[in-house]
Amino acid sequence: MQPTHPITRRLAGLMAIAGLATALTALTATGAAAQALDGPLHIVVGYAPGGATDRVARIVGDKLSPKLGVPVIVDNKPGAGGRLAAQQARATPANQNVLMLANPAVMVVAPLVFKDNGYDPERDFVPVSHVNDYDFALAVSPTLPVRELNHLLAWMRANPKQANVGVPATGSLPHFFGLMVGEKAKVQTQVIGYRGSAPLLNDLIGGQVPIAVDTEDVVIPQHEGGKLRILAISGAKRSPFAPSVPTFKEAGLDLSASGWNTFFAPATMPREKVERLATAIREVMQDPDTVRKFTDSKMTPVVSTPAQTAAMLKAYRLQWGPVVQKSGYQP
């Protein structure tokens, strides 16, 4: 018989709610236990703290820790343009929790230009999750009297000995994109590699180098501050972080390209653990606070499965492989 007294009915309802809450708590605890790893997760980054790849690792790592129930530690292992980190991550034993966050310079370009690279990106690593994209920006010194890309190309043709293009690192993706710009525009370009974005921007702002190609997250703040001028962005559409700047196609040069950061697991990691980490990262990348932190850093967040990430990598290698090989670049 159902209770008829109002107070009795209310007590019965409260007890039912309490029982449901207990069941949900137990279910949540079970889910957390299923996701928890058997020790800390290390994210290996092949660059010094403070750069774009390092920022991505820390944003994602901070969100992963409570989701996985273990500490997440970012290990910066700079050296050899990120290859040193890849060589170390490749040798990770199967019982260790290690992911590497890497960009195309490490996983696409280096294997094409170094004879003894020390790792095979396709054999030694498993793609876990593609987490962000970024475009490249072509910027000029404020001392250079040009405000449009076609004016710059005319100036470069008229002043071939001065038409130097600075990039943050020799053999980097901005390096090869600079070569692509020169080839597409039929302009002879002399690419000058720097030891990072900071010295490159200092020389660009000071007029020691007239032109630079770097990632948009690095260049846009200086453009907004009036310290340099961006003439074109490499994306297929205008950057949401610099909507007034045209794409290369809009500026008259049929060219587009982008870069990315992607998590990779050593091939020794068990498949079940790879899937668990991929799911956790995918959930983190859908968190509104994560999205905000990426956009505040002028980076485009991406939500991706391992299969989608693998497909992206395959297409990217098909696009950039011929460019790198045709350049004839030798370290």
C-alpha positions in Angstrom: 0.0 0.0 0.0 1.3 3.5 -0.9 1.8 5.9 2.1 -1.1 8.4 2.3 0.0 10.9 5.0 1.7 14.0 3.4 4.7 13.8 5.8 5.1 10.1 5.2 5.0 10.6 1.4 7.6 13.4 1.7 9.9 11.2 3.8 9.6 8.4 1.3 10.5 10.8 -1.5 13.5 12.1 0.3 14.7 8.6 1.0 14.4 7.8 -2.7 16.4 10.9 -3.7 19.1 10.0 -1.2 19.3 6.5 -2.6 19.6 7.8 -6.1 22.3 10.2 -5.0 24.2 7.4 -3.3 24.0 5.3 -6.5 25.2 8.2 -8.7 28.1 8.8 -6.3 29.1 5.2 -6.5 28.8 5.2 -10.3 30.9 8.3 -10.6 33.6 6.8 -8.3 33.6 3.7 -10.4 34.1 5.7 -13.5 36.9 7.7 -12.0 38.6 4.5 -10.8 38.3 3.1 -14.3 40.0 6.2 -15.8 42.7 6.5 -13.2 46.2 5.5 -14.3 48.7 3.5 -12.3 51.0 6.5 -11.7 51.7 10.1 -12.8 51.3 11.0 -16.5 54.4 12.8 -18.0 53.9 15.0 -21.1 57.2 15.4 -22.9 57.7 18.7 -24.8 60.8 19.2 -27.0 61.0 22.9 -26.4 61.8 25.3 -23.5 59.0 26.6 -21.2 57.0 29.6 -22.5 56.6 28.6 -26.1 53.3 27.8 -27.9 53.8 24.0 -27.6 54.6 24.3 -23.9 51.5 26.4 -23.3 49.3 23.8 -25.0 50.8 21.0 -22.9 50.2 23.0 -19.6 46.6 24.0 -20.5 45.7 20.4 -21.3 47.7 18.9 -18.5 46.1 21.0 -15.8 42.7 19.7 -17.0 43.8 16.1 -17.4 45.0 15.7 -13.8 41.7 15.7 -12.0 40.0 13.8 -14.8 42.6 11.0 -14.7 43.1 11.1 -10.9 46.9 11.3 -11.1 49.4 14.2 -11.3 50.3 15.4 -14.8 53.8 16.6 -15.2 55.1 18.6 -18.2 58.7 17.6 -18.9 60.5 20.1 -21.1 63.4 18.4 -23.0 64.7 21.1 -25.4 67.4 20.2 -27.9 67.9 19.4 -31.5 64.7 21.2 -32.6 62.5 18.8 -30.6 64.1 15.6 -31.9 65.9 14.9 -28.6 62.5 14.6 -26.9 61.2 12.3 -29.6 64.2 10.1 -29.3 63.7 9.8 -25.5 59.9 9.3 -25.7 60.4 6.6 -28.3 62.4 4.5 -25.8 59.7 4.7 -23.1 59.0 1.3 -21.4 55.4 0.0 -21.8 54.7 0.3 -18.1 55.3 4.1 -18.0 52.7 6.8 -18.6 54.3 9.1 -21.2 52.8 11.2 -23.9 54.7 13.5 -26.3 53.2 16.8 -27.6 54.8 17.5 -30.9 54.4 19.7 -34.0 55.1 19.1 -37.7 58.7 20.1 -37.4 59.3 17.0 -35.3 56.9 14.5 -36.9 56.9 15.6 -40.5 59.9 17.7 -41.5 62.8 16.2 -39.4 62.4 12.7 -40.7 62.6 14.0 -44.3 65.8 16.1 -43.8 67.9 14.2 -41.3 69.6 11.0 -42.4 69.8 9.6 -38.9 66.8 11.0 -37.2 66.9 8.6 -34.3 63.1 7.8 -34.5 60.5 6.9 -37.1 57.3 8.9 -36.5 55.0 6.3 -38.0 56.6 3.2 -36.6 57.6 4.4 -33.1 54.6 6.5 -32.2 50.8 6.2 -32.1 48.7 9.3 -32.7 46.4 10.1 -29.7 44.8 13.4 -30.2 45.2 16.5 -32.5 44.5 19.4 -30.1 45.1 22.7 -31.9 45.8 24.4 -35.2 47.6 27.6 -36.0 48.3 29.7 -39.1 51.5 31.4 -40.2 51.8 35.2 -40.5 54.0 37.1 -42.9 55.0 40.4 -41.2 57.2 43.3 -42.2 59.3 45.8 -40.2 57.7 49.2 -39.6 60.8 50.6 -41.4 59.7 49.0 -44.6 57.4 51.3 -46.7 54.8 48.6 -47.8 51.3 47.9 -46.5 50.1 45.2 -48.9 51.5 41.9 -50.0 51.7 42.8 -53.7 53.7 45.9 -52.8 56.1 43.7 -50.7 56.6 41.3 -53.6 57.3 44.2 -55.9 59.8 45.5 -53.4 61.5 42.1 -53.1 61.9 41.8 -56.9 63.4 45.3 -57.0 65.7 44.7 -54.1 66.7 41.0 -54.2 69.9 41.5 -52.1 67.8 43.0 -49.2 64.8 40.6 -49.5 65.8 38.5 -46.5 63.0 36.6 -44.7 63.6 35.8 -41.0 62.1 32.6 -39.4 62.3 31.4 -35.8 64.4 28.3 -36.6 66.2 26.9 -39.6 64.3 23.8 -40.9 61.1 24.9 -39.1 57.7 25.0 -40.8 57.9 28.8 -41.1 61.2 28.3 -43.0 59.5 26.1 -45.6 56.5 28.3 -45.8 58.8 31.2 -46.5 60.2 29.2 -49.4 56.7 28.4 -50.6 55.9 32.1 -50.7 59.0 32.9 -52.7 58.3 30.0 -55.1 54.7 30.9 -55.6 55.5 34.6 -56.1 58.5 33.8 -58.3 60.7 35.9 -56.0 64.1 34.8 -54.9 64.1 34.6 -51.1 67.0 34.3 -48.7 65.7 32.6 -45.5 67.5 33.5 -42.3 67.0 31.1 -39.3 67.0 32.5 -35.8 67.3 30.9 -32.4 63.6 31.4 -31.5 60.8 33.9 -32.0 62.0 36.5 -29.5 65.3 37.4 -31.3 63.5 37.2 -34.7 60.9 39.7 -33.6 63.5 42.0 -31.9 65.4 42.2 -35.2 62.1 42.6 -37.3 60.9 45.5 -35.0 64.3 47.1 -35.1 64.7 46.9 -38.9 67.6 44.5 -38.9 65.6 42.0 -41.0 62.8 43.4 -43.2 60.4 40.4 -43.4 59.5 37.5 -41.1 57.3 34.4 -41.1 56.2 33.0 -37.8 53.2 31.5 -36.1 50.2 33.9 -35.7 50.1 33.5 -31.9 53.6 35.0 -31.7 53.1 37.8 -34.3 49.6 39.1 -33.7 50.2 40.7 -30.3 53.1 42.8 -31.8 50.9 43.7 -34.8 48.1 44.8 -32.4 50.7 46.9 -30.6 51.7 48.7 -33.8 55.3 47.3 -33.6 55.1 45.5 -36.9 52.7 44.9 -39.8 51.2 41.6 -40.8 50.4 41.6 -44.5 48.9 38.1 -44.9 47.8 35.1 -42.9 48.3 31.5 -44.2 44.9 30.0 -43.4 42.2 29.1 -45.8 40.0 31.8 -44.2 40.8 34.8 -42.2 42.1 34.3 -38.6 39.5 35.0 -35.9 42.4 36.6 -34.0 43.2 39.1 -36.8 40.0 39.5 -38.9 41.3 42.6 -40.6 44.3 40.8 -42.1 43.7 39.1 -45.5 44.6 35.6 -46.3 47.3 35.0 -48.9 44.6 34.0 -51.4 42.8 37.3 -50.7 46.0 39.2 -51.1 46.6 37.6 -54.6 48.8 34.6 -53.8 47.2 31.2 -54.2 48.7 29.7 -51.1 47.5 28.3 -47.7 49.0 26.2 -45.0 48.7 25.6 -41.2 50.5 23.9 -38.4 49.3 21.9 -35.4 50.1 20.4 -32.0 49.2 16.7 -31.5 49.7 14.2 -28.6 51.5 11.0 -29.5 52.0 7.9 -27.4 55.1 5.6 -27.7 54.3 2.5 -29.7 55.0 0.5 -26.6 51.9 1.9 -24.7 49.1 -0.7 -24.5 46.2 0.1 -26.8 43.6 0.3 -24.0 45.7 3.0 -22.2 46.0 4.9 -25.5 42.2 4.9 -25.9 41.7 5.9 -22.3 44.0 8.9 -22.7 42.5 9.9 -26.0 39.0 9.9 -24.5 40.2 12.0 -21.6 41.9 14.6 -23.8 38.9 14.7 -26.1 36.7 15.5 -23.1 39.2 18.2 -21.9 39.2 19.9 -25.3 35.4 20.2 -25.1 35.6 22.0 -21.8 34.5 25.7 -22.3 37.3 26.9 -20.0 39.9 25.0 -22.1 38.5 26.6 -25.2 38.7 30.0 -23.6 42.3 29.5 -22.6 43.3 28.4 -26.1 41.5 31.4 -27.8 43.0 33.8 -25.3 46.4 32.4 -26.4 45.4 33.0 -30.1 45.3 29.3 -30.8 42.4 27.3 -32.4 41.4 24.3 -30.2 40.5 21.0 -32.0 38.5 18.0 -30.8 39.7 14.8 -32.4 39.7 11.0 -32.2 42.8 8.9 -32.8 41.4 7.8 -36.2 40.7 11.5 -37.2 44.2 12.4 -36.0 45.8 9.7 -38.1 43.9 10.8 -41.2 45.0 14.4 -40.6 48.6 13.3 -40.3 48.4 11.3 -43.5 47.0 14.3 -45.5 49.5 16.7 -43.9 52.5 14.5 -44.9 51.2 14.3 -48.5 51.0 18.2 -48.6 54.3 19.0 -47.0 56.5 16.1 -48.0 57.0 17.3 -51.6 57.6 20.9 -50.4 60.4 19.9 -48.0 62.1 17.5 -50.5 61.9 19.9 -53.4 63.5 22.6 -51.3 66.7 20.6 -51.2 67.2 21.7 -47.6 70.1 20.0 -45.8 70.7 20.6 -42.1 
